[in-house]
Amino acid sequence: MSTIELEKPNTATAQVGAAMVALSDLPRRAPRVRSRQLFPSEPKGWLVATLAAGIVIALFATWQLLADADVVDTFFWSKPSMVWDSAVIAFSNGTMLGDTLFTFTSTIAGFVLGVVGGAVMGLSFWWSRLYARTSEPLLIAVEAMPKLALAPMIVLALGIGIESKIAMATALVIIIQVLNTHTAVRAVDRDLQTLLYSLGASRWQVFTKVVVPSTIPSVVASFRVSIGLALTGAIVGEYIGSQEGLGKMIQFAASSFDISLIWVGVFTLGILSFVLYLAVLLLEKVLLRAIRG
């Protein structure tokens, strides 16, 4: 029995050794060289712009061809050539430029007031946990409330001028900014704050040297969302009641069944929102570069 037990391990060891030798004799493939990097490089800006322009041109060309072939009903959908004629008329008489400037002004004013006011309020939560815990559910309740329900009251209180449009844009931006800033404040490194306190720093010094610099990147990162909300607020205010603005122009065109003019307003809004988004991206890069030194 002892002889059999001793032979089993020797046999197993021999089999493992034979398998290793067989594996070592197998031909080895050279490592494959990836044609692409692990993370794809960013595409060239001109290539992105060319593709985007090509897609837009293709969509407009298809729309025009379908309308000319009577596949698309121009009464309900118009067509690019009719939209272009309406745009030329609207811009030549000056009303389009005035409406665009009105919407742009109310959007920028609401964006600035909402971002600054929201950031200041969110930073103020750092000073008192009681104040923060009490205010947070109220802010969430206001944010969950449809802002469209508040628009008539804002217009009635402030009139149909630009003030109500700025207030509406600010209302859509400020709550999001407060909650975002509060989240950033709560994420500030507590160990770093404790270290400064142990070195004799005052609360104001900790606030200015740690809390504010740590929170600013989050505030800046929310600019892209806030600018869209500000534009939405301005347009909603113009829909409720206004004498100027792109929202008023679109509403007037809809009431008169001028589909081409509606498309002019929609496309102008799209261009305006794109320009504002690019401006915010540039501002974000400049501010973050300044913060990082």
Buried (B, 14 or more C-beta within 10 A) or exposed (E): EEEEEEEEEEEEEEEEEEEEEEEEEEEEEEEEEEEEEEEEEEEEEEEEEEEEEEEEEEEBEEBBEBBEEEEBEBEEBBBBBBBBEBBEBBBEEEEBEEBBEBBBBBBBBBBBBBBBBBBEBBBBBBEEEEEBEEBBEEBEEBBEEEBEEBBEEBBEEBEBBBBBBBBBBBBBBBBBBBBBBBEBBEEBEEEBBEEBEEEEBEEEEBBEBBBBEBBBBBBBBBBEBBBBBBBBBBBBBBBBBBEBBBBBBBBBBEEEEBBBBBBBBBEBBEEBBEEBBEEBEEEBEEBEEEEEE
